[in-house]
Amino acid sequence: MYTNTNDDHVDQGFRNFNLSVPAGSTIDGIEVLVEAKQEGPTCQLQARLSWNNGSNHTVRKTLVPGQSDGVLTYGNPTDTWGRTWTAGNFSNANFKVELRLNDPDNICITQNRNDSLNHDIFVDQVQVKVHYTAPETDATVIAHKIVCNDESLLPNWGLGAANVTSTTAQDFVTANSPNCWFAPNWSFQWGVENATNPGDDFYGEA
């Protein structure tokens, strides 16, 4: 993408960033990275965001491009641009970045100067980073107690072993029957990772 302008207060919109934010996420901050340069020394490049296809916008942020290519960063990982966002605001249909040349000293555009030199701002690319905290999800733990008539038959499903899936226990018992079986009428207790004394720090029965 490439664009340039020396028109004061003319807006250029950018969209279709294909941002993927999980539903229910908390938006922590938004960064807009613009690769740009200018021919003049004091022309400003402003950025603002829309969450509803341009019907409403955030307040503009202002930076000054250098006279060689560089990346301007608007916002930061904890800057929400003055509003609370939802995941749906970042769809291609809703989210939009708008850039504007601002001429604070009336020297950027030709009609405000006594020369005919161009003082354009050139934009090579626009990127958006959305920083978010994904929503917590509930986990259902289904536990089985397997008893074998010889300890050597018991599996090792600890760290480094194959992944445990919803059919792992049943597959093992089926493959090792009648020497291994499910124990009936037992209770399962669980605790948090790295508990100093798992026997004292458990959270009920499942």
C-alpha positions as CSV (number, residue, x, y, z in Angstrom):
1,M,0.0,0.0,0.0
2,Y,1.3,3.5,-0.9
3,T,-0.3,6.9,-0.6
4,N,0.8,10.5,-0.3
5,T,-0.8,13.9,0.3
6,N,-0.1,17.6,0.9
7,D,-3.7,18.5,1.5
8,D,-4.4,19.8,5.0
9,H,-7.2,18.1,6.9
10,V,-8.0,15.6,4.2
11,D,-8.8,12.1,5.7
12,Q,-7.8,8.8,4.3
13,G,-9.4,5.6,5.7
14,F,-7.8,2.2,5.9
15,R,-9.7,-1.1,6.7
16,N,-9.8,-4.8,6.1
17,F,-7.1,-5.6,8.6
18,N,-8.5,-9.1,9.2
19,L,-8.1,-8.8,13.0
20,S,-9.1,-11.9,15.0
21,V,-10.2,-11.2,18.6
22,P,-12.0,-14.0,20.5
23,A,-15.5,-13.1,21.6
24,G,-15.7,-12.0,25.2
25,S,-12.1,-10.8,25.3
26,T,-11.1,-7.7,27.3
27,I,-9.4,-5.2,25.0
28,D,-6.2,-4.0,26.8
29,G,-4.8,-1.7,24.2
30,I,-4.5,-0.9,20.5
31,E,-1.4,0.1,18.5
32,V,-1.4,1.5,15.0
33,L,2.0,1.4,13.3
34,V,2.4,3.6,10.2
35,E,5.5,3.6,8.0
36,A,5.8,7.2,6.8
37,K,8.0,10.1,5.9
38,Q,7.6,13.7,4.9
39,E,9.4,16.2,2.7
40,G,8.8,19.1,5.1
41,P,10.0,19.3,8.7
42,T,6.9,20.1,10.7
43,C,3.9,18.5,8.9
44,Q,1.9,16.3,11.3
45,L,0.2,12.9,10.7
46,Q,-2.8,12.3,12.8
47,A,-4.6,8.9,13.4
48,R,-8.0,8.0,14.8
49,L,-10.0,4.9,15.0
50,S,-13.6,4.0,14.2
51,W,-15.5,1.0,15.6
52,N,-18.6,1.3,13.5
53,N,-17.5,1.9,9.9
54,G,-16.8,5.6,10.3
55,S,-20.0,6.7,12.1
56,N,-18.0,7.5,15.3
57,H,-14.3,8.0,15.9
58,T,-11.8,8.2,18.7
59,V,-9.9,11.4,19.4
60,R,-7.0,11.9,17.0
61,K,-3.4,11.2,18.0
62,T,-0.7,13.3,16.5
63,L,2.9,12.4,15.5
64,V,5.5,14.0,13.2
65,P,7.1,11.8,10.6
66,G,10.8,12.2,9.9
67,Q,12.2,13.0,6.5
68,S,13.3,9.4,5.9
69,D,11.2,6.3,6.2
70,G,10.3,5.4,9.8
71,V,7.6,3.7,11.8
72,L,5.2,5.9,13.8
73,T,3.5,4.1,16.7
74,Y,0.1,5.5,17.8
75,G,-1.1,4.0,21.1
76,N,0.4,1.3,23.1
77,P,-0.4,-2.1,24.6
78,T,-2.4,-0.5,27.4
79,D,-4.0,2.4,25.5
80,T,-7.7,1.9,24.6
81,W,-8.0,5.3,22.9
82,G,-10.5,6.5,25.4
83,R,-13.2,3.9,25.0
84,T,-14.3,0.3,25.9
85,W,-14.0,-2.0,22.9
86,T,-15.6,-5.3,22.1
87,A,-14.4,-8.1,19.9
88,G,-17.0,-7.3,17.3
89,N,-15.7,-3.7,16.9
90,F,-12.6,-5.2,15.0
91,S,-14.5,-6.9,12.2
92,N,-13.6,-5.8,8.7
93,A,-17.1,-4.3,8.4
94,N,-16.6,-2.1,11.5
95,F,-13.0,-1.3,12.2
96,K,-11.3,1.5,10.4
97,V,-8.1,3.6,10.8
98,E,-8.2,7.1,9.5
99,L,-5.1,9.2,8.8
100,R,-5.0,13.0,8.3
101,L,-2.3,15.5,7.4
102,N,-2.3,18.4,9.8
103,D,-0.5,21.7,9.0
104,P,0.1,23.4,12.4
105,D,2.4,26.1,11.0
106,N,0.7,26.7,7.6
107,I,3.8,25.7,5.7
108,C,3.0,22.1,4.6
109,I,0.7,22.8,1.7
110,T,1.7,24.8,-1.3
111,Q,-1.0,27.5,-1.0
112,N,0.3,28.4,2.5
113,R,3.9,29.0,1.5
114,N,5.8,31.4,-0.7
115,D,7.4,28.6,-2.8
116,S,6.2,25.9,-5.1
117,L,8.0,23.0,-3.4
118,N,6.1,19.9,-2.4
119,H,5.9,19.1,1.3
120,D,4.1,15.8,1.0
121,I,3.7,13.1,3.6
122,F,4.2,9.6,2.2
123,V,2.6,6.5,3.8
124,D,3.9,3.1,2.8
125,Q,1.9,0.8,5.2
126,V,-0.5,0.7,8.1
127,Q,-0.5,-2.1,10.7
128,V,-2.8,-2.7,13.7
129,K,-2.0,-4.6,16.8
130,V,-4.8,-5.4,19.3
131,H,-3.7,-6.5,22.7
132,Y,-6.4,-8.4,24.6
133,T,-7.1,-10.8,27.5
134,A,-9.0,-13.8,26.3
135,P,-12.0,-14.8,28.4
136,E,-11.7,-17.6,30.9
137,T,-13.4,-20.8,30.0
138,D,-14.7,-23.6,32.2
139,A,-13.1,-27.0,32.0
140,T,-14.9,-30.3,32.7
141,V,-12.7,-32.9,34.3
142,I,-13.8,-36.5,33.9
143,A,-11.7,-38.8,36.1
144,H,-11.5,-42.6,36.3
145,K,-9.6,-44.8,38.8
146,I,-8.0,-47.8,37.1
147,V,-7.0,-50.8,39.2
148,C,-4.7,-53.6,37.8
149,N,-3.8,-56.9,39.4
150,D,-0.1,-56.2,38.8
151,E,1.5,-52.8,39.3
152,S,3.7,-53.2,36.2
153,L,0.6,-53.0,34.1
154,L,-0.3,-49.5,35.3
155,P,0.3,-46.8,32.7
156,N,2.5,-43.7,33.0
157,W,0.5,-40.8,31.9
158,G,2.6,-38.1,33.5
159,L,4.6,-35.3,32.0
160,G,6.3,-36.2,28.7
161,A,3.9,-39.1,28.0
162,A,1.3,-39.1,25.2
163,N,-1.7,-36.7,25.4
164,V,-4.6,-37.9,27.5
165,T,-7.9,-37.7,25.6
166,S,-11.5,-38.4,26.4
167,T,-11.0,-42.1,25.3
168,T,-7.6,-42.8,26.8
169,A,-8.8,-44.5,30.0
170,Q,-11.4,-46.6,28.3
171,D,-8.9,-47.6,25.5
172,F,-6.4,-48.7,28.2
173,V,-8.9,-50.8,30.1
174,T,-10.2,-52.4,27.0
175,A,-6.6,-53.3,25.9
176,N,-5.7,-54.7,29.3
177,S,-8.9,-56.5,30.4
178,P,-9.4,-58.6,32.5
179,N,-6.1,-57.6,34.3
180,C,-7.2,-53.9,34.6
181,W,-10.6,-52.4,35.3
182,F,-12.4,-49.3,36.5
183,A,-12.8,-49.0,40.2
184,P,-16.4,-48.1,41.2
185,N,-17.6,-45.8,44.0
186,W,-14.6,-43.6,44.5
187,S,-14.1,-39.8,44.8
188,F,-11.6,-37.5,43.0
189,Q,-10.0,-34.5,44.6
190,W,-8.0,-31.9,42.7
191,G,-5.7,-29.0,43.6
192,V,-3.8,-26.2,42.0
193,E,-0.5,-26.6,40.2
194,N,2.6,-26.3,42.4
195,A,0.7,-26.7,45.7
196,T,3.2,-27.1,48.5
197,N,1.0,-29.7,50.2
198,P,-1.5,-31.3,47.8
199,G,-3.0,-33.3,50.7
200,D,-4.1,-30.0,52.4
201,D,-4.8,-27.9,49.4
202,F,-7.6,-29.6,47.4
203,Y,-10.9,-28.3,46.1
204,G,-13.6,-30.7,46.9
205,E,-14.6,-33.8,45.0
206,A,-15.6,-34.4,41.5
